[in-house]
Every structure is written in C-alpha cells, then in structure tokens.
Amino acid sequence: MQPNIRAFFDPATWTGTYGVFDERSGGCAIIDPVLDYVPIASRTKAVSADKLITIITEQHLTVNQTKAR
C-alpha cells in the first residue's frame, strides 16, 4: 500500500501542512497544520485550514486523530 502525500504551502508564513491519505480505507492524517496570521491586525485566520477541510470533505476522508506529544 502506498499512501498519497500532499503538501499545502502557505506563502504568507512560508510554512507547509502535509496531508497523508489512504485511498483504500479513506483515512487521512494532517501533519503540522498552518494557522494563518495577519501581522498588521495581530489576528489569526483559518483560511489554510478551511481549504484542507474542503478537500477532506470532498474526498470523503476521515481524519484519524492523535494527540501531539
């Protein structure tokens, strides 16, 4: 079995989020999710996370949760 790995680059923060997807089981994992930061407003946004959620929903994937250490 070969999982699909996809990188989601955020040019505003120069960071990346990775999605690992198993087409057979429909499971997925999100690695190092990005929270968008707007420095001039000192606020955060979830634009990058929303894009990832849209892809997960459209592909009918299930996020397998683990606790960060």
N, CA, C and O atoms as a GROMACS GRO file, in nm:
protein
  276
    1MET      N    1   0.085  -0.118   0.000
    1MET     CA    2   0.000   0.000   0.000
    1MET      C    3   0.090   0.125   0.000
    1MET      O    4   0.184   0.134   0.078
    2GLN      N    5   0.060   0.216  -0.087
    2GLN     CA    6   0.135   0.341  -0.099
    2GLN      C    7   0.041   0.457  -0.065
    2GLN      O    8  -0.052   0.485  -0.141
    3PRO      N    9   0.063   0.527   0.048
    3PRO     CA   10  -0.023   0.640   0.081
    3PRO      C   11   0.006   0.759  -0.010
    3PRO      O   12   0.116   0.774  -0.063
    4ASN      N   13  -0.094   0.842  -0.027
    4ASN     CA   14  -0.075   0.967  -0.101
    4ASN      C   15  -0.034   1.074  -0.002
    4ASN      O   16  -0.094   1.089   0.104
    5ILE      N   17   0.069   1.148  -0.037
    5ILE     CA   18   0.116   1.257   0.048
    5ILE      C   19   0.106   1.386  -0.032
    5ILE      O   20   0.154   1.394  -0.145
    6ARG      N   21   0.042   1.485   0.026
    6ARG     CA   22   0.023   1.612  -0.044
    6ARG      C   23   0.067   1.726   0.047
    6ARG      O   24   0.032   1.732   0.164
    7ALA      N   25   0.145   1.817  -0.010
    7ALA     CA   26   0.190   1.934   0.064
    7ALA      C   27   0.102   2.054   0.030
    7ALA      O   28   0.065   2.073  -0.086
    8PHE      N   29   0.069   2.132   0.130
    8PHE     CA   30  -0.009   2.254   0.113
    8PHE      C   31   0.078   2.369   0.164
    8PHE      O   32   0.094   2.386   0.285
    9PHE      N   33   0.133   2.446   0.073
    9PHE     CA   34   0.225   2.554   0.108
    9PHE      C   35   0.149   2.683   0.133
    9PHE      O   36   0.060   2.719   0.056
   10ASP      N   37   0.184   2.752   0.241
   10ASP     CA   38   0.125   2.881   0.273
   10ASP      C   39   0.230   2.990   0.249
   10ASP      O   40   0.323   3.004   0.328
   11PRO      N   41   0.217   3.066   0.139
   11PRO     CA   42   0.319   3.165   0.106
   11PRO      C   43   0.329   3.281   0.206
   11PRO      O   44   0.434   3.343   0.218
   12ALA      N   45   0.222   3.309   0.278
   12ALA     CA   46   0.225   3.420   0.374
   12ALA      C   47   0.316   3.389   0.492
   12ALA      O   48   0.384   3.479   0.543
   13THR      N   49   0.318   3.264   0.535
   13THR     CA   50   0.401   3.227   0.650
   13THR      C   51   0.522   3.141   0.612
   13THR      O   52   0.605   3.109   0.696
   14TRP      N   53   0.531   3.105   0.485
   14TRP     CA   54   0.638   3.018   0.434
   14TRP      C   55   0.644   2.888   0.512
   14TRP      O   56   0.752   2.838   0.546
   15THR      N   57   0.527   2.833   0.541
   15THR     CA   58   0.518   2.705   0.610
   15THR      C   59   0.431   2.610   0.529
   15THR      O   60   0.360   2.652   0.438
   16GLY      N   61   0.438   2.485   0.563
   16GLY     CA   62   0.359   2.387   0.490
   16GLY      C   63   0.283   2.295   0.584
   16GLY      O   64   0.328   2.265   0.694
   17THR      N   65   0.169   2.252   0.536
   17THR     CA   66   0.090   2.149   0.602
   17THR      C   67   0.094   2.028   0.511
   17THR      O   68   0.093   2.042   0.388
   18TYR      N   69   0.098   1.911   0.568
   18TYR     CA   70   0.101   1.789   0.488
   18TYR      C   71  -0.021   1.704   0.518
   18TYR      O   72  -0.062   1.690   0.633
   19GLY      N   73  -0.078   1.649   0.414
   19GLY     CA   74  -0.188   1.555   0.427
   19GLY      C   75  -0.142   1.419   0.378
   19GLY      O   76  -0.083   1.409   0.270
   20VAL      N   77  -0.167   1.316   0.455
   20VAL     CA   78  -0.136   1.179   0.416
   20VAL      C   79  -0.269   1.107   0.404
   20VAL      O   80  -0.346   1.099   0.501
   21PHE      N   81  -0.296   1.054   0.285
   21PHE     CA   82  -0.427   0.995   0.255
   21PHE      C   83  -0.412   0.849   0.214
   21PHE      O   84  -0.323   0.814   0.136
   22ASP      N   85  -0.499   0.765   0.265
   22ASP     CA   86  -0.506   0.625   0.223
   22ASP      C   87  -0.636   0.607   0.147
   22ASP      O   88  -0.744   0.606   0.206
   23GLU      N   89  -0.626   0.594   0.016
   23GLU     CA   90  -0.745   0.584  -0.068
   23GLU      C   91  -0.829   0.461  -0.035
   23GLU      O   92  -0.952   0.466  -0.042
   24ARG      N   93  -0.763   0.351   0.001
   24ARG     CA   94  -0.836   0.227   0.028
   24ARG      C   95  -0.926   0.239   0.150
   24ARG      O   96  -1.044   0.201   0.145
   25SER      N   97  -0.873   0.290   0.260
   25SER     CA   98  -0.951   0.298   0.384
   25SER      C   99  -1.027   0.430   0.398
   25SER      O  100  -1.123   0.439   0.474
   26GLY      N  101  -0.982   0.533   0.324
   26GLY     CA  102  -1.044   0.664   0.337
   26GLY      C  103  -0.992   0.741   0.458
   26GLY      O  104  -1.047   0.846   0.493
   27GLY      N  105  -0.889   0.691   0.521
   27GLY     CA  106  -0.831   0.758   0.637
   27GLY      C  107  -0.729   0.862   0.595
   27GLY      O  108  -0.669   0.852   0.488
   28CYS      N  109  -0.709   0.960   0.678
   28CYS     CA  110  -0.608   1.062   0.649
   28CYS      C  111  -0.551   1.117   0.779
   28CYS      O  112  -0.611   1.108   0.886
   29ALA      N  113  -0.433   1.175   0.765
   29ALA     CA  114  -0.368   1.240   0.878
   29ALA      C  115  -0.322   1.378   0.831
   29ALA      O  116  -0.282   1.394   0.716
   30ILE      N  117  -0.328   1.474   0.920
   30ILE     CA  118  -0.282   1.609   0.890
   30ILE      C  119  -0.157   1.633   0.974
   30ILE      O  120  -0.158   1.615   1.096
   31ILE      N  121  -0.051   1.673   0.906
   31ILE     CA  122   0.077   1.694   0.974
   31ILE      C  123   0.114   1.841   0.970
   31ILE      O  124   0.119   1.902   0.863
   32ASP      N  125   0.139   1.898   1.087
   32ASP     CA  126   0.184   2.036   1.102
   32ASP      C  127   0.088   2.137   1.037
   32ASP      O  128   0.129   2.210   0.946
   33PRO      N  129  -0.039   2.142   1.082
   33PRO     CA  130  -0.134   2.236   1.022
   33PRO      C  131  -0.095   2.382   1.045
   33PRO      O  132  -0.040   2.418   1.149
   34VAL      N  133  -0.126   2.464   0.946
   34VAL     CA  134  -0.093   2.607   0.949
   34VAL      C  135  -0.214   2.687   0.996
   34VAL      O  136  -0.326   2.665   0.951
   35LEU      N  137  -0.190   2.779   1.087
   35LEU     CA  138  -0.291   2.877   1.125
   35LEU      C  139  -0.243   3.010   1.068
   35LEU      O  140  -0.135   3.058   1.101
   36ASP      N  141  -0.324   3.068   0.981
   36ASP     CA  142  -0.285   3.192   0.914
   36ASP      C  143  -0.274   3.307   1.013
   36ASP      O  144  -0.357   3.319   1.103
   37TYR      N  145  -0.173   3.389   0.997
   37TYR     CA  146  -0.151   3.503   1.085
   37TYR      C  147  -0.148   3.631   1.001
   37TYR      O  148  -0.080   3.639   0.899
   38VAL      N  149  -0.223   3.730   1.047
   38VAL     CA  150  -0.227   3.860   0.982
   38VAL      C  151  -0.155   3.958   1.073
   38VAL      O  152  -0.214   4.009   1.169
   39PRO      N  153  -0.026   3.986   1.045
   39PRO     CA  154   0.055   4.066   1.137
   39PRO      C  155   0.002   4.207   1.161
   39PRO      O  156   0.004   4.256   1.274
   40ILE      N  157  -0.045   4.271   1.056
   40ILE     CA  158  -0.090   4.410   1.070
   40ILE      C  159  -0.212   4.421   1.163
   40ILE      O  160  -0.232   4.524   1.227
   41ALA      N  161  -0.292   4.314   1.169
   41ALA     CA  162  -0.410   4.315   1.254
   41ALA      C  163  -0.387   4.236   1.385
   41ALA      O  164  -0.473   4.235   1.472
   42SER      N  165  -0.272   4.172   1.396
   42SER     CA  166  -0.243   4.085   1.511
   42SER      C  167  -0.354   3.983   1.534
   42SER      O  168  -0.399   3.961   1.647
   43ARG      N  169  -0.397   3.922   1.425
   43ARG     CA  170  -0.508   3.826   1.430
   43ARG      C  171  -0.470   3.698   1.354
   43ARG      O  172  -0.378   3.697   1.272
   44THR      N  173  -0.542   3.594   1.383
   44THR     CA  174  -0.526   3.469   1.310
   44THR      C  175  -0.651   3.442   1.227
   44THR      O  176  -0.760   3.490   1.258
   45LYS      N  177  -0.631   3.366   1.122
   45LYS     CA  178  -0.742   3.322   1.037
   45LYS      C  179  -0.724   3.174   1.010
   45LYS      O  180  -0.617   3.118   1.033
   46ALA      N  181  -0.828   3.111   0.960
   46ALA     CA  182  -0.823   2.968   0.932
   46ALA      C  183  -0.840   2.938   0.783
   46ALA      O  184  -0.895   2.834   0.748
   47VAL      N  185  -0.795   3.028   0.696
   47VAL     CA  186  -0.812   3.010   0.552
   47VAL      C  187  -0.745   2.882   0.505
   47VAL      O  188  -0.805   2.804   0.430
   48SER      N  189  -0.621   2.858   0.547
   48SER     CA  190  -0.550   2.738   0.506
   48SER      C  191  -0.619   2.612   0.558
   48SER      O  192  -0.634   2.514   0.485
   49ALA      N  193  -0.662   2.615   0.683
   49ALA     CA  194  -0.731   2.500   0.741
   49ALA      C  195  -0.864   2.475   0.669
   49ALA      O  196  -0.901   2.360   0.647
   50ASP      N  197  -0.934   2.581   0.633
   50ASP     CA  198  -1.062   2.566   0.562
   50ASP      C  199  -1.042   2.500   0.426
   50ASP      O  200  -1.125   2.418   0.384
   51LYS      N  201  -0.934   2.533   0.357
   51LYS     CA  202  -0.905   2.469   0.227
   51LYS      C  203  -0.880   2.320   0.245
   51LYS      O  204  -0.928   2.238   0.166
   52LEU      N  205  -0.807   2.286   0.349
   52LEU     CA  206  -0.778   2.146   0.377
   52LEU      C  207  -0.906   2.071   0.414
   52LEU      O  208  -0.927   1.958   0.370
   53ILE      N  209  -0.991   2.132   0.494
   53ILE     CA  210  -1.119   2.070   0.532
   53ILE      C  211  -1.205   2.047   0.410
   53ILE      O  212  -1.272   1.944   0.400
   54THR      N  213  -1.205   2.141   0.316
   54THR     CA  214  -1.283   2.125   0.193
   54THR      C  215  -1.236   2.002   0.115
   54THR      O  216  -1.318   1.924   0.068
   55ILE      N  217  -1.105   1.987   0.101
   55ILE     CA  218  -1.051   1.871   0.029
   55ILE      C  219  -1.088   1.741   0.099
   55ILE      O  220  -1.129   1.644   0.035
   56ILE      N  221  -1.074   1.738   0.231
   56ILE     CA  222  -1.108   1.618   0.309
   56ILE      C  223  -1.255   1.583   0.292
   56ILE      O  224  -1.290   1.466   0.275
   57THR      N  225  -1.341   1.684   0.297
   57THR     CA  226  -1.485   1.662   0.282
   57THR      C  227  -1.520   1.614   0.142
   57THR      O  228  -1.596   1.518   0.126
   58GLU      N  229  -1.465   1.679   0.040
   58GLU     CA  230  -1.495   1.643  -0.099
   58GLU      C  231  -1.450   1.501  -0.133
   58GLU      O  232  -1.513   1.433  -0.214
   59GLN      N  233  -1.341   1.456  -0.071
   59GLN     CA  234  -1.288   1.323  -0.100
   59GLN      C  235  -1.341   1.217  -0.003
   59GLN      O  236  -1.299   1.101  -0.008
   60HIS      N  237  -1.433   1.257   0.086
   60HIS     CA  238  -1.497   1.167   0.182
   60HIS      C  239  -1.394   1.094   0.268
   60HIS      O  240  -1.402   0.973   0.289
   61LEU      N  241  -1.296   1.169   0.318
   61LEU     CA  242  -1.191   1.113   0.402
   61LEU      C  243  -1.227   1.130   0.550
   61LEU      O  244  -1.309   1.214   0.586
   62THR      N  245  -1.165   1.048   0.632
   62THR     CA  246  -1.183   1.055   0.777
   62THR      C  247  -1.048   1.086   0.840
   62THR      O  248  -0.950   1.016   0.815
   63VAL      N  249  -1.044   1.191   0.921
   63VAL     CA  250  -0.920   1.228   0.987
   63VAL      C  251  -0.902   1.138   1.109
   63VAL      O  252  -0.989   1.130   1.196
   64ASN      N  253  -0.788   1.071   1.114
   64ASN     CA  254  -0.754   0.988   1.229
   64ASN      C  255  -0.682   1.075   1.330
   64ASN      O  256  -0.573   1.126   1.302
   65GLN      N  257  -0.742   1.093   1.447
   65GLN     CA  258  -0.686   1.186   1.546
   65GLN      C  259  -0.584   1.119   1.636
   65GLN      O  260  -0.600   1.005   1.679
   66THR      N  261  -0.478   1.193   1.662
   66THR     CA  262  -0.378   1.152   1.761
   66THR      C  263  -0.344   1.274   1.843
   66THR      O  264  -0.365   1.387   1.799
   67LYS      N  265  -0.292   1.254   1.959
   67LYS     CA  266  -0.251   1.365   2.044
   67LYS      C  267  -0.107   1.401   2.015
   67LYS      O  268  -0.022   1.314   1.996
   68ALA      N  269  -0.080   1.530   2.011
   68ALA     CA  270   0.058   1.577   1.993
   68ALA      C  271   0.136   1.551   2.119
   68ALA      O  272   0.083   1.556   2.230
   69ARG      N  273   0.262   1.524   2.101
   69ARG     CA  274   0.347   1.499   2.218
   69ARG      C  275   0.430   1.618   2.250
   69ARG      O  276   0.508   1.616   2.346
   0.00000   0.00000   0.00000
